[in-house]
Amino acid sequence: MELGTNFAAKLEPFLLISKSAKGAAAAKLIQDATSAQGVFVFAELLELPNIQELANNEQHAPFFSLLQVFSYRTYKDYLANKDSLPQLNQAQIIKLKHLSIVSLAANRRILPYSLLLQELQMPTIRDLEDLIIDAIYLDILRGKLDQKEQQLEVEYTMGRDLEPGKAEAVLAALQTWASTTASVLSALDNKLAQIASYSAAVAVDNEEHDRAYNVILKDVSKDTKKRGPLTAGGNIMRGVVDLTDAMDVDEEPRMKGRKGMAVDAMIKQQRKRNRF
């Protein structure tokens, strides 16, 4: 399941109340919504006319600004402007720190503890790790604490509300991503087509090779059957006879005494056998 899929439903009761809330009631509604457990998206509330009117009221404008901070800004932004914003209670501080982790994770997957300690103004690493673990249980993010390397490895996070003017930048980034993806897919398609063509050519070559091999094998088999084993043996014996005749011519002058007579007898005996 995608992270934060039920967050919009948690905001629904505040949207119903806001239809009749104005002035101080609307400001109080903002305080309640930003403090409520499980409410982490505020765009729909921020866009309501009753809430938008607070921006033009000097007394209640700080609450509208506070809602903007919770929608798309960070705890560090709050600290930079805290003199002009309402004071946060403990629930709001923890929630804003959780949302700040989400914003930081949008720019980098590995978040060093040193960065988080500074951005979230956490007193100790133990407090920081407890904060991150709570965020994971709240389904705000998914990741792994690497205590050895002192860092948070982020896998997924919920999506935060977009700041006005940022939608165009996100759209441009998505268009660039789509164009790059299309180019990569086109290159992959061409490569796959080349591989398929090469594989088909190799298959044809292998088929032709097998066909030629089988034809040669059949011809050799037929030739062997026609000659038969006796013919083959006869050819061998003729070779022996020819070799013997050559020995008669070349070696006869040198064959003397008993040894020469023994060789002559062997040659004569072989000739008799060949006649039959």
PyRosetta script that sets phi, psi and omega in degrees:
from pyrosetta import init, pose_from_sequence

init()
pose = pose_from_sequence("MELGTNFAAKLEPFLLISKSAKGAAAAKLIQDATSAQGVFVFAELLELPNIQELANNEQHAPFFSLLQVFSYRTYKDYLANKDSLPQLNQAQIIKLKHLSIVSLAANRRILPYSLLLQELQMPTIRDLEDLIIDAIYLDILRGKLDQKEQQLEVEYTMGRDLEPGKAEAVLAALQTWASTTASVLSALDNKLAQIASYSAAVAVDNEEHDRAYNVILKDVSKDTKKRGPLTAGGNIMRGVVDLTDAMDVDEEPRMKGRKGMAVDAMIKQQRKRNRF")
pose.set_psi(1, 140.0)
pose.set_omega(1, 179.8)
pose.set_phi(2, -67.5)
pose.set_psi(2, 144.3)
pose.set_omega(2, -179.0)
pose.set_phi(3, -66.3)
pose.set_psi(3, 140.5)
pose.set_omega(3, 173.6)
pose.set_phi(4, 75.2)
pose.set_psi(4, 18.2)
pose.set_omega(4, -177.4)
pose.set_phi(5, -67.4)
pose.set_psi(5, -22.4)
pose.set_omega(5, -178.5)
pose.set_phi(6, -101.7)
pose.set_psi(6, 5.0)
pose.set_omega(6, -177.4)
pose.set_phi(7, -68.4)
pose.set_psi(7, -37.3)
pose.set_omega(7, 179.5)
pose.set_phi(8, -62.6)
pose.set_psi(8, -37.2)
pose.set_omega(8, 179.5)
pose.set_phi(9, -66.4)
pose.set_psi(9, -32.8)
pose.set_omega(9, 178.9)
pose.set_phi(10, -67.1)
pose.set_psi(10, -25.4)
pose.set_omega(10, -179.9)
pose.set_phi(11, -83.5)
pose.set_psi(11, -17.8)
pose.set_omega(11, -173.2)
pose.set_phi(12, -54.3)
pose.set_psi(12, -45.3)
pose.set_omega(12, 179.5)
pose.set_phi(13, -59.0)
pose.set_psi(13, -35.9)
pose.set_omega(13, 179.4)
pose.set_phi(14, -71.8)
pose.set_psi(14, -31.3)
pose.set_omega(14, 176.1)
pose.set_phi(15, -66.7)
pose.set_psi(15, -38.4)
pose.set_omega(15, 179.2)
pose.set_phi(16, -66.6)
pose.set_psi(16, -41.7)
pose.set_omega(16, -179.5)
pose.set_phi(17, -68.4)
pose.set_psi(17, -34.8)
pose.set_omega(17, -174.0)
pose.set_phi(18, -66.5)
pose.set_psi(18, -18.5)
pose.set_omega(18, -178.5)
pose.set_phi(19, -64.0)
pose.set_psi(19, -25.8)
pose.set_omega(19, -179.6)
pose.set_phi(20, -114.7)
pose.set_psi(20, 4.4)
pose.set_omega(20, -177.3)
pose.set_phi(21, -95.3)
pose.set_psi(21, 132.1)
pose.set_omega(21, 177.5)
pose.set_phi(22, -140.5)
pose.set_psi(22, 157.1)
pose.set_omega(22, 176.2)
pose.set_phi(23, 59.1)
pose.set_psi(23, -126.3)
pose.set_omega(23, -177.9)
pose.set_phi(24, -61.2)
pose.set_psi(24, -34.7)
pose.set_omega(24, 179.2)
pose.set_phi(25, -65.6)
pose.set_psi(25, -38.8)
pose.set_omega(25, 178.3)
pose.set_phi(26, -68.2)
pose.set_psi(26, -38.8)
pose.set_omega(26, 177.5)
pose.set_phi(27, -64.0)
pose.set_psi(27, -41.9)
pose.set_omega(27, 177.5)
pose.set_phi(28, -64.0)
pose.set_psi(28, -36.1)
pose.set_omega(28, 178.8)
pose.set_phi(29, -63.0)
pose.set_psi(29, -39.0)
pose.set_omega(29, 177.8)
pose.set_phi(30, -63.1)
pose.set_psi(30, -42.9)
pose.set_omega(30, 177.6)
pose.set_phi(31, -60.7)
pose.set_psi(31, -41.6)
pose.set_omega(31, -178.9)
pose.set_phi(32, -69.3)
pose.set_psi(32, -41.6)
pose.set_omega(32, -177.6)
pose.set_phi(33, -67.2)
pose.set_psi(33, -40.9)
pose.set_omega(33, -178.8)
pose.set_phi(34, -74.9)
pose.set_psi(34, -14.5)
pose.set_omega(34, 177.3)
pose.set_phi(35, -97.1)
pose.set_psi(35, -19.3)
pose.set_omega(35, -173.3)
pose.set_phi(36, -66.6)
pose.set_psi(36, 141.1)
pose.set_omega(36, 179.5)
pose.set_phi(37, -71.2)
pose.set_psi(37, 134.3)
pose.set_omega(37, 175.9)
pose.set_phi(38, 85.9)
pose.set_psi(38, -2.9)
pose.set_omega(38, 179.0)
pose.set_phi(39, -98.4)
pose.set_psi(39, 112.3)
pose.set_omega(39, -176.6)
pose.set_phi(40, -128.3)
pose.set_psi(40, -1.6)
pose.set_omega(40, 175.9)
pose.set_phi(41, -124.2)
pose.set_psi(41, 139.1)
pose.set_omega(41, -171.3)
pose.set_phi(42, -135.0)
pose.set_psi(42, 6.8)
pose.set_omega(42, -174.0)
pose.set_phi(43, -58.9)
pose.set_psi(43, -44.3)
pose.set_omega(43, -178.2)
pose.set_phi(44, -64.2)
pose.set_psi(44, -38.1)
pose.set_omega(44, 178.4)
pose.set_phi(45, -69.1)
pose.set_psi(45, -39.4)
pose.set_omega(45, -178.3)
pose.set_phi(46, -65.7)
pose.set_psi(46, -30.2)
pose.set_omega(46, -176.4)
pose.set_phi(47, -84.5)
pose.set_psi(47, -8.6)
pose.set_omega(47, -178.4)
pose.set_phi(48, -67.7)
pose.set_psi(48, 140.2)
pose.set_omega(48, -178.8)
pose.set_phi(49, -56.9)
pose.set_psi(49, -40.7)
pose.set_omega(49, -179.4)
pose.set_phi(50, -61.3)
pose.set_psi(50, -35.8)
pose.set_omega(50, -180.0)
pose.set_phi(51, -77.9)
pose.set_psi(51, -39.4)
pose.set_omega(51, 179.4)
pose.set_phi(52, -61.1)
pose.set_psi(52, -31.0)
pose.set_omega(52, 179.8)
pose.set_phi(53, -63.6)
pose.set_psi(53, -25.1)
pose.set_omega(53, -179.2)
pose.set_phi(54, -63.3)
pose.set_psi(54, -27.7)
pose.set_omega(54, -178.6)
pose.set_phi(55, -63.7)
pose.set_psi(55, -23.9)
pose.set_omega(55, -178.2)
pose.set_phi(56, -96.8)
pose.set_psi(56, 1.9)
pose.set_omega(56, 179.9)
pose.set_phi(57, -106.0)
pose.set_psi(57, 116.2)
pose.set_omega(57, -175.5)
pose.set_phi(58, -58.0)
pose.set_psi(58, -35.0)
pose.set_omega(58, -177.2)
pose.set_phi(59, -73.1)
pose.set_psi(59, -38.0)
pose.set_omega(59, -173.6)
pose.set_phi(60, -105.5)
pose.set_psi(60, -2.1)
pose.set_omega(60, -179.1)
pose.set_phi(61, -58.4)
pose.set_psi(61, -35.6)
pose.set_omega(61, 178.5)
pose.set_phi(62, -59.5)
pose.set_psi(62, -30.2)
pose.set_omega(62, 179.3)
pose.set_phi(63, -72.5)
pose.set_psi(63, -35.0)
pose.set_omega(63, 174.9)
pose.set_phi(64, -65.1)
pose.set_psi(64, -42.5)
pose.set_omega(64, 177.1)
pose.set_phi(65, -63.3)
pose.set_psi(65, -37.5)
pose.set_omega(65, 177.9)
pose.set_phi(66, -62.7)
pose.set_psi(66, -40.6)
pose.set_omega(66, 178.0)
pose.set_phi(67, -64.4)
pose.set_psi(67, -34.6)
pose.set_omega(67, 175.5)
pose.set_phi(68, -64.1)
pose.set_psi(68, -40.5)
pose.set_omega(68, 178.2)
pose.set_phi(69, -59.8)
pose.set_psi(69, -44.9)
pose.set_omega(69, -179.3)
pose.set_phi(70, -71.0)
pose.set_psi(70, -23.9)
pose.set_omega(70, -178.9)
pose.set_phi(71, -75.1)
pose.set_psi(71, -48.8)
pose.set_omega(71, -172.0)
pose.set_phi(72, -146.3)
pose.set_psi(72, 11.2)
pose.set_omega(72, 178.3)
pose.set_phi(73, -115.7)
pose.set_psi(73, -169.1)
pose.set_omega(73, -170.5)
pose.set_phi(74, -126.3)
pose.set_psi(74, 172.5)
pose.set_omega(74, 177.9)
pose.set_phi(75, -63.4)
pose.set_psi(75, -34.4)
pose.set_omega(75, 177.9)
pose.set_phi(76, -64.7)
pose.set_psi(76, -38.0)
pose.set_omega(76, 176.3)
pose.set_phi(77, -64.2)
pose.set_psi(77, -38.7)
pose.set_omega(77, 178.3)
pose.set_phi(78, -63.3)
pose.set_psi(78, -45.0)
pose.set_omega(78, -179.0)
pose.set_phi(79, -62.3)
pose.set_psi(79, -34.3)
pose.set_omega(79, -179.7)
pose.set_phi(80, -69.4)
pose.set_psi(80, -22.0)
pose.set_omega(80, -176.5)
pose.set_phi(81, -126.1)
pose.set_psi(81, 20.2)
pose.set_omega(81, -172.8)
pose.set_phi(82, -63.5)
pose.set_psi(82, -24.2)
pose.set_omega(82, -179.7)
pose.set_phi(83, -67.8)
pose.set_psi(83, -24.5)
pose.set_omega(83, -179.5)
pose.set_phi(84, -105.6)
pose.set_psi(84, 7.3)
pose.set_omega(84, -178.4)
pose.set_phi(85, -119.7)
pose.set_psi(85, 155.5)
pose.set_omega(85, 177.0)
pose.set_phi(86, -62.0)
pose.set_psi(86, 150.8)
pose.set_omega(86, 178.4)
pose.set_phi(87, -70.5)
pose.set_psi(87, 139.9)
pose.set_omega(87, -178.6)
pose.set_phi(88, -89.3)
pose.set_psi(88, 143.3)
pose.set_omega(88, 170.1)
pose.set_phi(89, -87.2)
pose.set_psi(89, 176.4)
pose.set_omega(89, -174.3)
pose.set_phi(90, -63.0)
pose.set_psi(90, -39.2)
pose.set_omega(90, 179.5)
pose.set_phi(91, -64.0)
pose.set_psi(91, -40.2)
pose.set_omega(91, 179.1)
pose.set_phi(92, -68.0)
pose.set_psi(92, -38.8)
pose.set_omega(92, 179.4)
pose.set_phi(93, -61.9)
pose.set_psi(93, -47.6)
pose.set_omega(93, -179.3)
pose.set_phi(94, -63.4)
pose.set_psi(94, -43.0)
pose.set_omega(94, -179.3)
pose.set_phi(95, -63.4)
pose.set_psi(95, -44.3)
pose.set_omega(95, -178.7)
pose.set_phi(96, -66.2)
pose.set_psi(96, -33.7)
pose.set_omega(96, 176.0)
pose.set_phi(97, -67.8)
pose.set_psi(97, -39.6)
pose.set_omega(97, 175.7)
pose.set_phi(98, -60.2)
pose.set_psi(98, -45.5)
pose.set_omega(98, 179.9)
pose.set_phi(99, -66.0)
pose.set_psi(99, -32.0)
pose.set_omega(99, 178.2)
pose.set_phi(100, -65.8)
pose.set_psi(100, -36.7)
pose.set_omega(100, 176.4)
pose.set_phi(101, -61.7)
pose.set_psi(101, -40.4)
pose.set_omega(101, 178.3)
pose.set_phi(102, -61.0)
pose.set_psi(102, -44.7)
pose.set_omega(102, 179.9)
pose.set_phi(103, -64.2)
pose.set_psi(103, -40.2)
pose.set_omega(103, 178.3)
pose.set_phi(104, -65.6)
pose.set_psi(104, -37.0)
pose.set_omega(104, -179.2)
pose.set_phi(105, -70.5)
pose.set_psi(105, -16.9)
pose.set_omega(105, 178.5)
pose.set_phi(106, -68.8)
pose.set_psi(106, -21.8)
pose.set_omega(106, -176.9)
pose.set_phi(107, -104.4)
pose.set_psi(107, -19.8)
pose.set_omega(107, -179.5)
pose.set_phi(108, -155.8)
pose.set_psi(108, 141.5)
pose.set_omega(108, -177.0)
pose.set_phi(109, -81.7)
pose.set_psi(109, -30.7)
pose.set_omega(109, 179.2)
pose.set_phi(110, -102.4)
pose.set_psi(110, 119.6)
pose.set_omega(110, -179.6)
pose.set_phi(111, -112.5)
pose.set_psi(111, 107.4)
pose.set_omega(111, 178.5)
pose.set_phi(112, -64.5)
pose.set_psi(112, 146.7)
pose.set_omega(112, 177.0)
pose.set_phi(113, -57.6)
pose.set_psi(113, -37.1)
pose.set_omega(113, -178.4)
pose.set_phi(114, -59.9)
pose.set_psi(114, -39.8)
pose.set_omega(114, 178.3)
pose.set_phi(115, -67.8)
pose.set_psi(115, -45.0)
pose.set_omega(115, -178.5)
pose.set_phi(116, -65.7)
pose.set_psi(116, -39.5)
pose.set_omega(116, 178.4)
pose.set_phi(117, -60.5)
pose.set_psi(117, -38.3)
pose.set_omega(117, -179.2)
pose.set_phi(118, -74.7)
pose.set_psi(118, -46.7)
pose.set_omega(118, -176.0)
pose.set_phi(119, -68.3)
pose.set_psi(119, -34.8)
pose.set_omega(119, -175.0)
pose.set_phi(120, -100.8)
pose.set_psi(120, -3.4)
pose.set_omega(120, 179.2)
pose.set_phi(121, 54.6)
pose.set_psi(121, 49.4)
pose.set_omega(121, 178.5)
pose.set_phi(122, -89.4)
pose.set_psi(122, 136.9)
pose.set_omega(122, -176.0)
pose.set_phi(123, -71.1)
pose.set_psi(123, -37.0)
pose.set_omega(123, -176.5)
pose.set_phi(124, -139.8)
pose.set_psi(124, 163.5)
pose.set_omega(124, 177.1)
pose.set_phi(125, -65.6)
pose.set_psi(125, -36.6)
pose.set_omega(125, 178.9)
pose.set_phi(126, -60.7)
pose.set_psi(126, -43.3)
pose.set_omega(126, 177.6)
pose.set_phi(127, -64.4)
pose.set_psi(127, -38.6)
pose.set_omega(127, 179.0)
pose.set_phi(128, -63.9)
pose.set_psi(128, -46.1)
pose.set_omega(128, -179.3)
pose.set_phi(129, -64.3)
pose.set_psi(129, -37.8)
pose.set_omega(129, 176.3)
pose.set_phi(130, -62.9)
pose.set_psi(130, -39.8)
pose.set_omega(130, 178.8)
pose.set_phi(131, -63.5)
pose.set_psi(131, -43.1)
pose.set_omega(131, -179.5)
pose.set_phi(132, -66.8)
pose.set_psi(132, -42.2)
pose.set_omega(132, 179.2)
pose.set_phi(133, -61.4)
pose.set_psi(133, -41.6)
pose.set_omega(133, 176.1)
pose.set_phi(134, -61.0)
pose.set_psi(134, -40.4)
pose.set_omega(134, 179.4)
pose.set_phi(135, -63.4)
pose.set_psi(135, -37.7)
pose.set_omega(135, 178.0)
pose.set_phi(136, -66.8)
pose.set_psi(136, -42.4)
pose.set_omega(136, 179.0)
pose.set_phi(137, -66.2)
pose.set_psi(137, -30.0)
pose.set_omega(137, 179.2)
pose.set_phi(138, -81.1)
pose.set_psi(138, 0.3)
pose.set_omega(138, 178.2)
pose.set_phi(139, 69.0)
pose.set_psi(139, 28.4)
pose.set_omega(139, 177.3)
pose.set_phi(140, -84.3)
pose.set_psi(140, -35.9)
pose.set_omega(140, 179.2)
pose.set_phi(141, -150.7)
pose.set_psi(141, 164.8)
pose.set_omega(141, 173.3)
pose.set_phi(142, -129.4)
pose.set_psi(142, 134.1)
pose.set_omega(142, -178.9)
pose.set_phi(143, -175.9)
pose.set_psi(143, -170.6)
pose.set_omega(143, -176.9)
pose.set_phi(144, -134.7)
pose.set_psi(144, 134.2)
pose.set_omega(144, 175.6)
pose.set_phi(145, -85.3)
pose.set_psi(145, 119.6)
pose.set_omega(145, 177.0)
pose.set_phi(146, -103.3)
pose.set_psi(146, 93.4)
pose.set_omega(146, -176.5)
pose.set_phi(147, -70.4)
pose.set_psi(147, -28.2)
pose.set_omega(147, 179.0)
pose.set_phi(148, -67.0)
pose.set_psi(148, -45.3)
pose.set_omega(148, -179.5)
pose.set_phi(149, -90.1)
pose.set_psi(149, -3.0)
pose.set_omega(149, 178.8)
pose.set_phi(150, 57.3)
pose.set_psi(150, 58.3)
pose.set_omega(150, -178.8)
pose.set_phi(151, -156.7)
pose.set_psi(151, 160.4)
pose.set_omega(151, 175.0)
pose.set_phi(152, -107.1)
pose.set_psi(152, 122.7)
pose.set_omega(152, 177.4)
pose.set_phi(153, -98.2)
pose.set_psi(153, 108.6)
pose.set_omega(153, -174.1)
pose.set_phi(154, -87.5)
pose.set_psi(154, 131.9)
pose.set_omega(154, 175.6)
pose.set_phi(155, -100.5)
pose.set_psi(155, -53.2)
pose.set_omega(155, 178.5)
pose.set_phi(156, -142.0)
pose.set_psi(156, 157.3)
pose.set_omega(156, 171.6)
pose.set_phi(157, -139.7)
pose.set_psi(157, 162.3)
pose.set_omega(157, 171.4)
pose.set_phi(158, -69.0)
pose.set_psi(158, 165.7)
pose.set_omega(158, 176.0)
pose.set_phi(159, -96.2)
pose.set_psi(159, 135.5)
pose.set_omega(159, 178.1)
pose.set_phi(160, -94.6)
pose.set_psi(160, 166.6)
pose.set_omega(160, 176.6)
pose.set_phi(161, -66.7)
pose.set_psi(161, 148.8)
pose.set_omega(161, -179.7)
pose.set_phi(162, -89.0)
pose.set_psi(162, 135.0)
pose.set_omega(162, 175.8)
pose.set_phi(163, -70.6)
pose.set_psi(163, 142.9)
pose.set_omega(163, 177.9)
pose.set_phi(164, -53.8)
pose.set_psi(164, 133.1)
pose.set_omega(164, -178.5)
pose.set_phi(165, 93.3)
pose.set_psi(165, -15.0)
pose.set_omega(165, -179.3)
pose.set_phi(166, -86.5)
pose.set_psi(166, -17.2)
pose.set_omega(166, -178.8)
pose.set_phi(167, -61.9)
pose.set_psi(167, -38.2)
pose.set_omega(167, 179.7)
pose.set_phi(168, -64.6)
pose.set_psi(168, -41.1)
pose.set_omega(168, 179.3)
pose.set_phi(169, -65.3)
pose.set_psi(169, -40.3)
pose.set_omega(169, 178.0)
pose.set_phi(170, -65.1)
pose.set_psi(170, -41.3)
pose.set_omega(170, 178.8)
pose.set_phi(171, -62.3)
pose.set_psi(171, -42.4)
pose.set_omega(171, 178.5)
pose.set_phi(172, -63.1)
pose.set_psi(172, -41.2)
pose.set_omega(172, 178.5)
pose.set_phi(173, -63.9)
pose.set_psi(173, -40.3)
pose.set_omega(173, 178.8)
pose.set_phi(174, -66.2)
pose.set_psi(174, -38.1)
pose.set_omega(174, 178.4)
pose.set_phi(175, -66.1)
pose.set_psi(175, -40.7)
pose.set_omega(175, 176.7)
pose.set_phi(176, -62.9)
pose.set_psi(176, -43.9)
pose.set_omega(176, 178.6)
pose.set_phi(177, -61.8)
pose.set_psi(177, -42.5)
pose.set_omega(177, -179.8)
pose.set_phi(178, -63.8)
pose.set_psi(178, -40.8)
pose.set_omega(178, 179.0)
pose.set_phi(179, -64.8)
pose.set_psi(179, -43.8)
pose.set_omega(179, 178.9)
pose.set_phi(180, -63.6)
pose.set_psi(180, -42.8)
pose.set_omega(180, 178.9)
pose.set_phi(181, -62.5)
pose.set_psi(181, -41.4)
pose.set_omega(181, 179.1)
pose.set_phi(182, -62.6)
pose.set_psi(182, -40.3)
pose.set_omega(182, 179.0)
pose.set_phi(183, -64.8)
pose.set_psi(183, -42.8)
pose.set_omega(183, 179.4)
pose.set_phi(184, -63.9)
pose.set_psi(184, -43.6)
pose.set_omega(184, 179.7)
pose.set_phi(185, -64.5)
pose.set_psi(185, -38.4)
pose.set_omega(185, 177.7)
pose.set_phi(186, -63.8)
pose.set_psi(186, -43.1)
pose.set_omega(186, 177.9)
pose.set_phi(187, -63.0)
pose.set_psi(187, -39.7)
pose.set_omega(187, 178.2)
pose.set_phi(188, -65.3)
pose.set_psi(188, -40.5)
pose.set_omega(188, 178.4)
pose.set_phi(189, -61.6)
pose.set_psi(189, -43.5)
pose.set_omega(189, 178.8)
pose.set_phi(190, -63.3)
pose.set_psi(190, -41.0)
pose.set_omega(190, 179.5)
pose.set_phi(191, -65.1)
pose.set_psi(191, -41.8)
pose.set_omega(191, 178.5)
pose.set_phi(192, -64.2)
pose.set_psi(192, -37.7)
pose.set_omega(192, 178.1)
pose.set_phi(193, -64.6)
pose.set_psi(193, -40.8)
pose.set_omega(193, 177.3)
pose.set_phi(194, -63.4)
pose.set_psi(194, -43.0)
pose.set_omega(194, 179.5)
pose.set_phi(195, -63.7)
pose.set_psi(195, -41.7)
pose.set_omega(195, 179.5)
pose.set_phi(196, -64.2)
pose.set_psi(196, -41.5)
pose.set_omega(196, 179.0)
pose.set_phi(197, -64.3)
pose.set_psi(197, -43.7)
pose.set_omega(197, 178.6)
pose.set_phi(198, -63.0)
pose.set_psi(198, -42.6)
pose.set_omega(198, 179.9)
pose.set_phi(199, -62.9)
pose.set_psi(199, -39.3)
pose.set_omega(199, 179.0)
pose.set_phi(200, -65.5)
pose.set_psi(200, -41.3)
pose.set_omega(200, 178.9)
pose.set_phi(201, -64.1)
pose.set_psi(201, -41.9)
pose.set_omega(201, 178.3)
pose.set_phi(202, -63.2)
pose.set_psi(202, -40.2)
pose.set_omega(202, 178.9)
pose.set_phi(203, -63.0)
pose.set_psi(203, -40.5)
pose.set_omega(203, 178.3)
pose.set_phi(204, -64.9)
pose.set_psi(204, -44.7)
pose.set_omega(204, 179.0)
pose.set_phi(205, -61.0)
pose.set_psi(205, -42.9)
pose.set_omega(205, 179.1)
pose.set_phi(206, -63.9)
pose.set_psi(206, -38.9)
pose.set_omega(206, 179.3)
pose.set_phi(207, -65.2)
pose.set_psi(207, -43.0)
pose.set_omega(207, 178.2)
pose.set_phi(208, -65.3)
pose.set_psi(208, -40.0)
pose.set_omega(208, 177.8)
pose.set_phi(209, -62.3)
pose.set_psi(209, -44.0)
pose.set_omega(209, 179.4)
pose.set_phi(210, -63.9)
pose.set_psi(210, -38.9)
pose.set_omega(210, -179.3)
pose.set_phi(211, -65.5)
pose.set_psi(211, -45.4)
pose.set_omega(211, 179.3)
pose.set_phi(212, -64.4)
pose.set_psi(212, -39.2)
pose.set_omega(212, 179.4)
pose.set_phi(213, -62.9)
pose.set_psi(213, -43.4)
pose.set_omega(213, -179.7)
pose.set_phi(214, -66.1)
pose.set_psi(214, -37.5)
pose.set_omega(214, 178.8)
pose.set_phi(215, -64.1)
pose.set_psi(215, -46.4)
pose.set_omega(215, 179.2)
pose.set_phi(216, -62.7)
pose.set_psi(216, -41.2)
pose.set_omega(216, -179.8)
pose.set_phi(217, -62.8)
pose.set_psi(217, -39.0)
pose.set_omega(217, 178.3)
pose.set_phi(218, -66.9)
pose.set_psi(218, -42.1)
pose.set_omega(218, 179.5)
pose.set_phi(219, -62.3)
pose.set_psi(219, -43.5)
pose.set_omega(219, 179.0)
pose.set_phi(220, -63.3)
pose.set_psi(220, -40.9)
pose.set_omega(220, 179.9)
pose.set_phi(221, -63.6)
pose.set_psi(221, -42.2)
pose.set_omega(221, 178.7)
pose.set_phi(222, -64.7)
pose.set_psi(222, -43.2)
pose.set_omega(222, -179.3)
pose.set_phi(223, -63.2)
pose.set_psi(223, -39.3)
pose.set_omega(223, 178.7)
pose.set_phi(224, -64.6)
pose.set_psi(224, -41.4)
pose.set_omega(224, 179.7)
pose.set_phi(225, -65.5)
pose.set_psi(225, -37.5)
pose.set_omega(225, -178.7)
pose.set_phi(226, -66.8)
pose.set_psi(226, -42.6)
pose.set_omega(226, -177.8)
pose.set_phi(227, -72.7)
pose.set_psi(227, -38.5)
pose.set_omega(227, 178.7)
pose.set_phi(228, 73.7)
pose.set_psi(228, 167.2)
pose.set_omega(228, -177.6)
pose.set_phi(229, -71.1)
pose.set_psi(229, -33.7)
pose.set_omega(229, -178.3)
pose.set_phi(230, -68.2)
pose.set_psi(230, -40.8)
pose.set_omega(230, -179.7)
pose.set_phi(231, -62.5)
pose.set_psi(231, -43.6)
pose.set_omega(231, 178.8)
pose.set_phi(232, -62.2)
pose.set_psi(232, -41.4)
pose.set_omega(232, 178.6)
pose.set_phi(233, -64.5)
pose.set_psi(233, -39.4)
pose.set_omega(233, 178.6)
pose.set_phi(234, -60.6)
pose.set_psi(234, -42.1)
pose.set_omega(234, 178.2)
pose.set_phi(235, -59.9)
pose.set_psi(235, -39.7)
pose.set_omega(235, 179.2)
pose.set_phi(236, -64.5)
pose.set_psi(236, -43.1)
pose.set_omega(236, -178.2)
pose.set_phi(237, -66.6)
pose.set_psi(237, -37.1)
pose.set_omega(237, 177.9)
pose.set_phi(238, -62.7)
pose.set_psi(238, -36.2)
pose.set_omega(238, 176.8)
pose.set_phi(239, -62.9)
pose.set_psi(239, -37.9)
pose.set_omega(239, 178.5)
pose.set_phi(240, -65.8)
pose.set_psi(240, -41.9)
pose.set_omega(240, 179.9)
pose.set_phi(241, -63.0)
pose.set_psi(241, -44.8)
pose.set_omega(241, -179.7)
pose.set_phi(242, -61.3)
pose.set_psi(242, -41.4)
pose.set_omega(242, 179.1)
pose.set_phi(243, -64.4)
pose.set_psi(243, -37.9)
pose.set_omega(243, 179.9)
pose.set_phi(244, -65.8)
pose.set_psi(244, -43.4)
pose.set_omega(244, 178.7)
pose.set_phi(245, -59.8)
pose.set_psi(245, -41.4)
pose.set_omega(245, 179.3)
pose.set_phi(246, -63.0)
pose.set_psi(246, -38.2)
pose.set_omega(246, 178.9)
pose.set_phi(247, -64.9)
pose.set_psi(247, -36.0)
pose.set_omega(247, 179.0)
pose.set_phi(248, -59.1)
pose.set_psi(248, -43.2)
pose.set_omega(248, -175.1)
pose.set_phi(249, -72.6)
pose.set_psi(249, -45.4)
pose.set_omega(249, -171.5)
pose.set_phi(250, -81.2)
pose.set_psi(250, -35.2)
pose.set_omega(250, -170.6)
pose.set_phi(251, -99.3)
pose.set_psi(251, -14.7)
pose.set_omega(251, -173.0)
pose.set_phi(252, -57.7)
pose.set_psi(252, -42.2)
pose.set_omega(252, -178.7)
pose.set_phi(253, -63.6)
pose.set_psi(253, -25.6)
pose.set_omega(253, -175.8)
pose.set_phi(254, -92.0)
pose.set_psi(254, -10.0)
pose.set_omega(254, -177.7)
pose.set_phi(255, -83.2)
pose.set_psi(255, 104.7)
pose.set_omega(255, -178.7)
pose.set_phi(256, -127.4)
pose.set_psi(256, 155.2)
pose.set_omega(256, 174.2)
pose.set_phi(257, 71.4)
pose.set_psi(257, -155.9)
pose.set_omega(257, -176.0)
pose.set_phi(258, -65.1)
pose.set_psi(258, -40.2)
pose.set_omega(258, -178.0)
pose.set_phi(259, -61.6)
pose.set_psi(259, -43.0)
pose.set_omega(259, 179.8)
pose.set_phi(260, -64.4)
pose.set_psi(260, -39.5)
pose.set_omega(260, 179.7)
pose.set_phi(261, -65.8)
pose.set_psi(261, -37.7)
pose.set_omega(261, 179.8)
pose.set_phi(262, -65.5)
pose.set_psi(262, -38.9)
pose.set_omega(262, 179.4)
pose.set_phi(263, -67.1)
pose.set_psi(263, -42.2)
pose.set_omega(263, 178.9)
pose.set_phi(264, -60.1)
pose.set_psi(264, -41.0)
pose.set_omega(264, -179.7)
pose.set_phi(265, -62.8)
pose.set_psi(265, -40.2)
pose.set_omega(265, 179.9)
pose.set_phi(266, -65.7)
pose.set_psi(266, -40.3)
pose.set_omega(266, 180.0)
pose.set_phi(267, -65.5)
pose.set_psi(267, -43.0)
pose.set_omega(267, 180.0)
pose.set_phi(268, -63.2)
pose.set_psi(268, -41.6)
pose.set_omega(268, 179.5)
pose.set_phi(269, -62.5)
pose.set_psi(269, -39.0)
pose.set_omega(269, 179.1)
pose.set_phi(270, -66.0)
pose.set_psi(270, -39.0)
pose.set_omega(270, 179.5)
pose.set_phi(271, -62.8)
pose.set_psi(271, -38.0)
pose.set_omega(271, 178.5)
pose.set_phi(272, -63.4)
pose.set_psi(272, -41.6)
pose.set_omega(272, 179.5)
pose.set_phi(273, -63.5)
pose.set_psi(273, -39.2)
pose.set_omega(273, -178.1)
pose.set_phi(274, -65.7)
pose.set_psi(274, -28.0)
pose.set_omega(274, -179.5)
pose.set_phi(275, -66.9)
pose.set_psi(275, -29.4)
pose.set_omega(275, -179.2)
pose.set_phi(276, -90.4)
pose.dump_pdb("model.pdb")
